[in-house]
């Protein structure tokens, strides 16, 4: 008969891995947030309109990219927190579609989110 869930020791291993990933993910997210809220006091105050437009354009693109990265990081953090809840409920590592165990190797690399198996 196939395993219906991972053992408590396996779940503890996954929990430790997820806590480490969560710590790093939160640190990265905080850094992105600080980057978004940081007011750049070192801007070049050039009077040439073309230079000013180029500077503003690159600044805007950089902010948009940073905001997108922050949004993705926030979603990743939420997926990690949800994985911890599934560990607590002892349902972590089960495919939500088939009910079969997801390979340990896969779980060690990237914890599955709520809808991907």
N, CA, C and O of each residue as an XYZ file, in Angstrom:
468
protein
N       0.844     -1.188      0.000
C       0.000      0.000      0.000
C       0.889      1.251      0.000
O       1.879      1.316      0.728
N       0.530      2.226     -0.809
C       1.322      3.452     -0.934
C       1.151      4.325      0.304
O       0.141      4.258      1.005
N       2.169      5.145      0.550
C       2.087      6.099      1.661
C       0.962      7.094      1.398
O       0.782      7.569      0.277
N       0.220      7.396      2.441
C      -0.858      8.370      2.295
C      -0.416      9.762      2.718
O      -1.087     10.750      2.420
N       0.725      9.841      3.420
C       1.282     11.134      3.806
C       2.732     10.928      4.204
O       3.180      9.802      4.417
N       3.465     12.046      4.301
C       4.847     11.966      4.758
C       4.884     11.791      6.269
O       3.982     12.227      6.984
N       5.952     11.140      6.742
C       6.112     10.896      8.185
C       6.363     12.219      8.906
O       6.707     13.227      8.289
N       6.184     12.190     10.210
C       6.430     13.377     11.022
C       7.870     13.859     10.877
O       8.118     15.065     10.857
N       8.820     12.933     10.776
C      10.230     13.339     10.623
C      10.458     13.980      9.254
O      11.226     14.935      9.138
N       9.797     13.463      8.217
C       9.881     14.096      6.896
C       9.270     15.493      6.936
O       9.840     16.444      6.400
N       8.120     15.609      7.567
C       7.452     16.908      7.659
C       8.314     17.909      8.428
O       8.337     19.093      8.092
N       9.020     17.440      9.457
C       9.916     18.312     10.222
C      11.052     18.806      9.337
O      11.435     19.973      9.407
N      11.588     17.921      8.507
C      12.649     18.314      7.572
C      12.136     19.405      6.626
O      12.807     20.416      6.419
N      10.948     19.197      6.055
C      10.366     20.178      5.143
C      10.086     21.497      5.870
O      10.300     22.578      5.321
N       9.612     21.394      7.092
C       9.317     22.593      7.874
C      10.583     23.426      8.096
O      10.557     24.649      7.960
N      11.684     22.763      8.436
C      12.948     23.470      8.645
C      13.413     24.149      7.359
O      13.871     25.292      7.380
N      13.291     23.435      6.238
C      13.679     24.014      4.945
C      12.822     25.233      4.612
O      13.332     26.249      4.139
N      11.530     25.124      4.860
C      10.612     26.213      4.531
C      10.869     27.417      5.433
O      10.815     28.557      4.972
N      11.145     27.176      6.705
C      11.458     28.297      7.604
C      12.708     29.043      7.126
O      12.758     30.271      7.179
N      13.707     28.305      6.663
C      14.932     28.949      6.149
C      14.616     29.755      4.892
O      15.082     30.885      4.744
N      13.820     29.174      3.980
C      13.432     29.897      2.762
C      12.584     31.118      3.100
O      12.719     32.168      2.473
N      11.718     30.977      4.084
C      10.842     32.074      4.493
C      11.657     33.224      5.084
O      11.375     34.390      4.809
N      12.652     32.902      5.885
C      13.507     33.938      6.469
C      14.207     34.725      5.362
O      14.236     35.955      5.394
N      14.771     34.014      4.386
C      15.456     34.683      3.284
C      14.471     35.473      2.427
O      14.771     36.593      2.012
N      13.298     34.900      2.161
C      12.292     35.568      1.331
C      11.813     36.861      1.982
O      11.636     37.872      1.303
N      11.606     36.830      3.287
C      11.173     38.047      3.998
C      12.263     39.112      3.979
O      11.973     40.300      3.837
N      13.508     38.691      4.120
C      14.628     39.625      4.064
C      14.705     40.272      2.680
O      14.884     41.485      2.563
N      14.567     39.458      1.637
C      14.588     39.979      0.271
C      13.423     40.936      0.035
O      13.592     41.982     -0.591
N      12.243     40.576      0.536
C      11.060     41.430      0.373
C      11.265     42.772      1.082
O      10.942     43.824      0.529
N      11.798     42.734      2.294
C      12.063     43.973      3.039
C      13.032     44.868      2.275
O      12.867     46.087      2.232
N      14.034     44.255      1.681
C      15.005     45.030      0.909
C      14.334     45.664     -0.311
O      14.608     46.820     -0.634
N      13.468     44.925     -0.985
C      12.736     45.481     -2.130
C      11.831     46.626     -1.692
O      11.747     47.652     -2.368
N      11.156     46.449     -0.560
C      10.284     47.505     -0.045
C      11.079     48.762      0.292
O      10.650     49.876     -0.010
N      12.238     48.576      0.917
C      13.084     49.732      1.233
C      13.540     50.424     -0.037
O      13.602     51.652     -0.099
N      13.857     49.637     -1.039
C      14.293     50.195     -2.314
C      13.177     51.022     -2.954
O      13.435     52.066     -3.553
N      11.946     50.553     -2.826
C      10.812     51.289     -3.393
C      10.533     52.578     -2.640
O      10.130     53.569     -3.247
N      10.737     52.582     -1.352
C      10.412     53.768     -0.561
C      11.581     54.736     -0.449
O      11.422     55.850      0.048
N      12.743     54.318     -0.905
C      13.939     55.153     -0.796
C      13.862     56.337     -1.754
O      13.630     56.168     -2.951
N      14.054     57.490     -1.231
C      14.096     58.705     -2.051
C      15.544     58.944     -2.447
O      16.403     59.146     -1.589
N      15.811     58.923     -3.735
C      17.173     59.083     -4.225
C      17.574     60.547     -4.169
O      17.140     61.354     -4.991
N      18.403     60.881     -3.196
C      18.870     62.262     -3.025
C      20.056     62.581     -3.929
O      20.524     63.719     -3.962
N      20.542     61.585     -4.658
C      21.730     61.804     -5.480
C      21.404     61.994     -6.952
O      22.253     61.736     -7.805
N      20.216     62.430     -7.263
C      19.858     62.662     -8.660
C      20.705     63.787     -9.236
O      21.097     64.724     -8.540
N      20.971     63.664    -10.522
C      21.705     64.718    -11.209
C      20.726     65.817    -11.567
O      19.736     65.581    -12.259
N      20.999     66.979    -11.109
C      20.122     68.117    -11.397
C      20.615     68.822    -12.655
O      21.154     69.926    -12.597
N      20.419     68.164    -13.786
C      20.853     68.700    -15.073
C      19.698     69.482    -15.668
O      18.542     69.073    -15.561
N      20.011     70.603    -16.292
C      18.945     71.428    -16.865
C      18.556     70.975    -18.263
O      17.549     71.447    -18.790
N      19.314     70.078    -18.887
C      18.978     69.612    -20.233
C      17.738     68.738    -20.166
O      17.748     67.706    -19.494
N      16.643     69.140    -20.866
C      15.385     68.389    -20.798
C      15.513     66.929    -21.251
O      14.877     66.051    -20.670
N      16.331     66.657    -22.287
C      16.479     65.287    -22.789
C      17.095     64.403    -21.718
O      16.631     63.286    -21.490
N      18.130     64.893    -21.065
C      18.776     64.127    -20.016
C      17.800     63.859    -18.883
O      17.750     62.755    -18.342
N      17.030     64.869    -18.532
C      16.059     64.735    -17.441
C      15.009     63.687    -17.788
O      14.634     62.885    -16.933
N      14.527     63.681    -19.042
C      13.521     62.698    -19.458
C      14.095     61.289    -19.409
O      13.425     60.360    -18.957
N      15.343     61.121    -19.875
C      15.964     59.802    -19.861
C      16.142     59.326    -18.424
O      15.895     58.161    -18.110
N      16.569     60.230    -17.563
C      16.771     59.877    -16.164
C      15.449     59.455    -15.531
O      15.382     58.439    -14.839
N      14.391     60.245    -15.771
C      13.081     59.925    -15.210
C      12.555     58.603    -15.746
O      11.972     57.818    -14.998
N      12.758     58.346    -17.047
C      12.288     57.110    -17.668
C      12.956     55.887    -17.079
O      12.288     54.899    -16.770
N      14.277     55.943    -16.919
C      14.980     54.789    -16.366
C      14.617     54.591    -14.909
O      14.555     53.461    -14.425
N      14.377     55.686    -14.211
C      13.961     55.621    -12.810
C      12.601     54.944    -12.689
O      12.394     54.099    -11.819
N      11.676     55.323    -13.570
C      10.336     54.752    -13.554
C      10.380     53.266    -13.877
O       9.734     52.465    -13.201
N      11.136     52.894    -14.905
C      11.240     51.486    -15.271
C      11.818     50.681    -14.116
O      11.337     49.590    -13.808
N      12.830     51.213    -13.492
C      13.448     50.521    -12.378
C      12.457     50.341    -11.226
O      12.411     49.283    -10.599
N      11.680     51.360    -10.958
C      10.671     51.279     -9.893
C       9.596     50.251    -10.243
O       9.162     49.484     -9.383
N       9.167     50.236    -11.508
C       8.147     49.269    -11.932
C       8.665     47.853    -11.804
O       7.953     46.970    -11.324
N       9.897     47.628    -12.229
C      10.490     46.295    -12.115
C      10.632     45.884    -10.649
O      10.365     44.738    -10.287
N      11.048     46.813     -9.830
C      11.204     46.528     -8.404
C       9.846     46.209     -7.775
O       9.741     45.302     -6.949
N       8.817     46.948     -8.163
C       7.471     46.695     -7.639
C       6.975     45.312     -8.065
O       6.342     44.612     -7.274
N       7.257     44.917     -9.304
C       6.862     43.583     -9.775
C       7.605     42.498     -9.007
O       7.015     41.488     -8.623
N       8.890     42.706     -8.785
C       9.665     41.743     -7.997
C       9.116     41.634     -6.583
O       9.014     40.537     -6.033
N       8.762     42.770     -5.997
C       8.214     42.768     -4.636
C       6.891     42.013     -4.596
O       6.638     41.264     -3.653
N       6.042     42.202     -5.608
C       4.750     41.505     -5.652
C       4.956     39.995     -5.775
O       4.268     39.215     -5.117
N       5.909     39.586     -6.623
C       6.196     38.150     -6.766
C       6.763     37.581     -5.471
O       6.437     36.461     -5.077
N       7.613     38.362     -4.815
C       8.208     37.912     -3.557
C       7.132     37.761     -2.481
O       7.158     36.814     -1.695
N       6.197     38.692     -2.454
C       5.102     38.618     -1.483
C       4.250     37.369     -1.717
O       3.821     36.720     -0.763
N       4.008     37.035     -2.984
C       3.245     35.826     -3.309
C       4.022     34.574     -2.888
O       3.436     33.617     -2.383
N       5.338     34.586     -3.098
C       6.174     33.461     -2.690
C       6.120     33.270     -1.177
O       6.039     32.140     -0.695
N       6.165     34.368     -0.432
C       6.072     34.312      1.030
C       4.738     33.709      1.447
O       4.689     32.883      2.359
N       3.662     34.113      0.790
C       2.343     33.579      1.109
C       2.292     32.070      0.837
O       1.712     31.314      1.616
N       2.902     31.638     -0.270
C       2.944     30.205     -0.577
C       3.734     29.434      0.481
O       3.350     28.326      0.857
N       4.835     30.015      0.961
C       5.616     29.360      2.004
C       4.812     29.261      3.301
O       4.829     28.229      3.972
N       4.109     30.341      3.645
C       3.287     30.321      4.863
C       2.160     29.291      4.739
O       1.835     28.607      5.710
N       1.568     29.182      3.555
C       0.523     28.173      3.335
C       1.098     26.757      3.433
O       0.440     25.843      3.930
N       2.326     26.590      2.954
C       2.974     25.281      3.062
C       3.166     24.902      4.528
O       2.994     23.740      4.895
N       3.521     25.875      5.368
C       3.667     25.598      6.803
C       2.341     25.168      7.427
O       2.314     24.310      8.309
N       1.244     25.766      6.965
C      -0.077     25.348      7.457
C      -0.384     23.911      7.049
O      -0.938     23.141      7.833
N      -0.022     23.556      5.818
C      -0.256     22.179      5.363
C       0.615     21.193      6.135
O       0.206     20.059      6.388
N       1.826     21.631      6.511
C       2.679     20.764      7.344
C       2.001     20.546      8.690
O       1.945     19.422      9.190
N       1.491     21.615      9.268
C       0.801     21.510     10.565
C      -0.391     20.559     10.471
O      -0.666     19.798     11.399
N      -1.100     20.613      9.330
C      -2.264     19.741      9.118
C      -1.881     18.365      8.607
O      -2.740     17.506      8.412
N      -0.574     18.154      8.389
C      -0.027     16.881      7.897
C      -0.538     16.518      6.504
O      -0.661     15.342      6.163
N      -0.832     17.542      5.708
C      -1.252     17.305      4.327
C      -0.201     17.803      3.339
O      -0.407     17.741      2.127
N       0.917     18.293      3.850
C       1.966     18.814      2.986
C       2.579     17.697      2.158
O       2.835     16.603      2.660
N       2.808     17.986      0.889
C       3.444     17.013      0.007
C       2.479     16.132     -0.738
O       2.891     15.254     -1.497
N       1.189     16.358     -0.530
C       0.174     15.602     -1.264
C      -0.318     16.439     -2.434
O      -0.645     17.615     -2.274
N      -0.368     15.830     -3.605
C      -0.909     16.514     -4.776
C      -2.394     16.735     -4.548
O      -3.123     15.801     -4.215
N      -2.835     17.957     -4.725
C      -4.254     18.280     -4.498
C      -5.175     17.703     -5.571
O      -6.385     17.603     -5.369
N      -4.597     17.325     -6.712
C      -5.404     16.771     -7.798
C      -5.501     15.251     -7.686
O      -6.592     14.683     -7.738
N      -4.342     14.596     -7.531
C      -4.323     13.132     -7.539
C      -4.327     12.517     -6.143
O      -4.689     11.350     -5.990
N      -3.935     13.276     -5.127
C      -3.840     12.735     -3.775
C      -2.572     11.938     -3.536
O      -2.371     11.398     -2.447
N      -1.709     11.858     -4.552
C      -0.463     11.104     -4.415
C       0.623     11.991     -3.816
O       0.554     13.219     -3.877
N       1.632     11.332     -3.233
C       2.762     12.063     -2.663
C       3.599     12.694     -3.768
O       3.862     12.070     -4.796
N       4.009     13.928     -3.546
C       4.938     14.612     -4.443
C       6.337     14.171     -4.033
O       6.614     14.019     -2.843
N       7.210     13.967     -4.993
C       8.568     13.480     -4.714
C       9.299     14.407     -3.745
O       9.209     15.631     -3.847
N      10.020     13.804     -2.807
C      10.773     14.579     -1.817
C      11.750     15.538     -2.481
O      11.919     16.672     -2.032
N      12.395     15.079     -3.553
C      13.370     15.921     -4.244
C      12.723     17.211     -4.718
O      13.321     18.281     -4.615
N      11.523     17.117     -5.228
C      10.780     18.291     -5.708
C      10.437     19.214     -4.537
O      10.567     20.434     -4.641
N      10.003     18.626     -3.434
C       9.621     19.415     -2.264
C      10.825     20.104     -1.628
O      10.693     21.189     -1.062
N      11.991     19.479     -1.718
C      13.191     20.100     -1.155
C      13.629     21.314     -1.956
O      14.215     22.246     -1.405
N      13.351     21.308     -3.247
C      13.754     22.427     -4.102
C      12.803     23.606     -3.994
O      13.214     24.721     -3.674
N      11.534     23.352     -4.262
C      10.539     24.426     -4.253
C       9.258     23.897     -3.642
O       8.651     22.974     -4.184
N       8.836     24.463     -2.525
C       7.562     24.031     -1.948
C       6.424     24.328     -2.917
O       6.391     25.406     -3.509
N       5.490     23.393     -3.091
C       4.388     23.633     -4.008
C       3.447     24.706     -3.465
O       3.220     24.805     -2.259
N       2.909     25.503     -4.381
C       1.910     26.488     -3.959
C       0.562     25.794     -3.906
O       0.469     24.595     -4.168
N      -0.467     26.527     -3.574
C      -1.781     25.943     -3.366
C      -2.356     25.244     -4.590
O      -3.087     24.264     -4.447
N      -2.047     25.719     -5.778
C      -2.717     25.159     -6.943
C      -1.803     24.448     -7.917
O      -2.285     23.951     -8.935
N      -0.510     24.374     -7.658
C       0.421     23.697     -8.567
C       0.886     22.413     -7.913
O       1.203     22.398     -6.724
N       0.927     21.350     -8.668
C       1.403     20.073     -8.128
C       2.524     19.523     -8.952
O       3.049     18.452     -8.645
